Amino acid sequence: MPRALVLVLLATWLVFAQGVAYGVAIYDGKAYPVEVEVRVGPGNGTVEIKGLWYYDETFRISTISACWEAAIAAGLDPFAYNYTVVVEPLNGSRALVGTSLSLAVAAATYSALTNKPINASIMFTGTVAPGGVVDFVGGLVEKAIGARQYGFKLFVYPVLQHNDYKIIMKPKLYGVYGTLVE
């Protein structure tokens, strides 16, 4: 293959690199899976959110933080890329997304930046704060039950909330986050 063609193909990959992860949102007391797709390309650190009719300022800030922290975790300059975050609640639900979706955003961003896919049987919940800290989320028990109902094999959540969740199920702890393994 000619060298110029290889360079064009690599440049195309960089512009359209994308990662997908699954988060969870609550609507009317019930948990619904949410697909998060992140596309990255060269840029100046701009984060654009698509796929939602409405989101608040806290969601926007946590999404920006998640994208930038994922780039830092990948050993990259977060301001060397632009990020397009596409949020799609599954099953046509009107799930209300919040800051707890930012851990899924971070995972999808990391996947896009490193070209390493994420296992589709993992569901993430956690609020990514500046500095990479994963903070508490609301509705953890409902989210865990939703993860099981929708067939996810692994549920990743903030480890500090382990006691909230172990009342319902018997999860195992791995590393920084608590996870449920059926």
Summary of the structure (lengths in Angstrom):
residues: 182
radius of gyration: 16.6
end to end distance: 46.9
largest distance: 60.3
contacts: 595
relative contact order: 0.18
helix: 38%
strand: 32%
